[in-house]
Amino acid sequence: MLSWQAPAADPPARRWEPGAAILPGMRDAGQELAGHPDALRWNVRYGAGFAASFAAHPLAVLALSMRLPDGPVLDLASGPSGSALLAAAAGRRVTAVDVSDVALGLLDEEAGRRGLSGLISLVHADLGTWRPQPASYALVLCTGYWDRGLFAVAARSVAEGGLLGWEAFTAEALRTRPGLPAEWCLGTGEPATLLPAGFDVLIQSDLPDSQPAARRRLLARRRRFAA
Ligand SMILES: C[S@@+](CC[C@H](N)C(=O)[O-])C[C@H]1O[C@@H](n2cnc3c(N)ncnc32)[C@H](O)[C@@H]1O
């Protein structure tokens, strides 16, 4: 079974351990997120009838095939992440963060089946407030989720020479999904235009015909500081 702990480098997170006895702080943590609207929505989505593919995201496949410094991988809004499993299978420590305890439970089970539990830390947290330590991760990945405030701190959590991969809806998605909140969508040139100094953009490309709506993909590398 996974330890359900964030690495020591990260600030305290809400933790959840399925089927375990009550641990210190666990009851409070569970209650804190139990009524969170994102947790409620996504727990239903990942509930009965959902079949996780555990396919790694193409950005993760690409990033993990490239030059990377030593160090862990951070998967934000991971869901039941095939990307986290791929990184762990490559020998990386992985921190997967998600508001859905159901998603983390699915990832936990699959990691156990593949013998990867020891490499994956599952953090049950709201990304509206959870924040990673700066300059700590060889690869920071976030696909299918957008929050400007999170993007800025996520970029700063990339280690020197490391990669940042992101994919989110663009404003064009509003044409096909008018109900989508505009703040979930990237504006013109984003997210590359929001990168802090010291990043080189390797890829920023639109996927206009993607399902369920138009998305944009970014891969950027943080420069090594001058000696
Ligand atoms: C579209 S899914 C993307 C999952 C995965 N990254 C992928 O690419 O398949 C969005 C994910 O964001 C998570 N999420 C939504 N709101 C969140 C929040 N406030 N904090 C943390 N995770 C959240 C959901 O639980 C869900 O797993």
The ligand as a MOL file (V3000), in Angstrom:
LIG
                    3D

  0  0  0     0  0            999 V3000
M  V30 BEGIN CTAB
M  V30 COUNTS 27 29 0 0 0
M  V30 BEGIN ATOM
M  V30 1 C -9.5910 16.4540 -17.1250 0
M  V30 2 S -9.0030 15.6060 -15.6960 0 CHG=1
M  V30 3 C -7.2860 15.4030 -16.1400 0
M  V30 4 C -6.6690 14.1880 -15.5280 0
M  V30 5 C -5.2670 13.8680 -16.0760 0
M  V30 6 N -4.3290 14.9260 -15.7660 0
M  V30 7 C -5.3200 13.6180 -17.5640 0
M  V30 8 O -4.7050 14.3560 -18.3300 0
M  V30 9 O -5.9920 12.6320 -17.9550 0 CHG=-1
M  V30 10 C -8.9150 16.9050 -14.4850 0
M  V30 11 C -8.3950 16.4420 -13.1180 0
M  V30 12 O -8.2880 17.5810 -12.2820 0
M  V30 13 C -8.6830 17.2120 -10.9790 0
M  V30 14 N -9.0950 18.4360 -10.2930 0
M  V30 15 C -10.1720 19.2150 -10.5720 0
M  V30 16 N -10.2290 20.2500 -9.7220 0
M  V30 17 C -9.1780 20.1190 -8.8760 0
M  V30 18 C -8.6970 20.8910 -7.7700 0
M  V30 19 N -9.3210 21.9960 -7.3540 0
M  V30 20 N -7.5850 20.4570 -7.1320 0
M  V30 21 C -6.9390 19.3290 -7.5290 0
M  V30 22 N -7.3460 18.5750 -8.5690 0
M  V30 23 C -8.4510 18.9600 -9.2350 0
M  V30 24 C -9.8140 16.2190 -11.2000 0
M  V30 25 O -10.0550 15.4100 -10.0930 0
M  V30 26 C -9.2990 15.4610 -12.4110 0
M  V30 27 O -8.5750 14.3180 -12.0390 0
M  V30 END ATOM
M  V30 BEGIN BOND
M  V30 1 1 1 2
M  V30 2 1 2 3
M  V30 3 1 2 10
M  V30 4 1 3 4
M  V30 5 1 4 5
M  V30 6 1 5 6
M  V30 7 1 5 7
M  V30 8 2 7 8
M  V30 9 1 7 9
M  V30 10 1 10 11
M  V30 11 1 11 12
M  V30 12 1 11 26
M  V30 13 1 12 13
M  V30 14 1 13 14
M  V30 15 1 13 24
M  V30 16 1 14 15
M  V30 17 1 14 23
M  V30 18 2 15 16
M  V30 19 1 16 17
M  V30 20 1 17 18
M  V30 21 2 17 23
M  V30 22 1 18 19
M  V30 23 2 18 20
M  V30 24 1 20 21
M  V30 25 2 21 22
M  V30 26 1 22 23
M  V30 27 1 24 25
M  V30 28 1 24 26
M  V30 29 1 26 27
M  V30 END BOND
M  V30 END CTAB
M  END
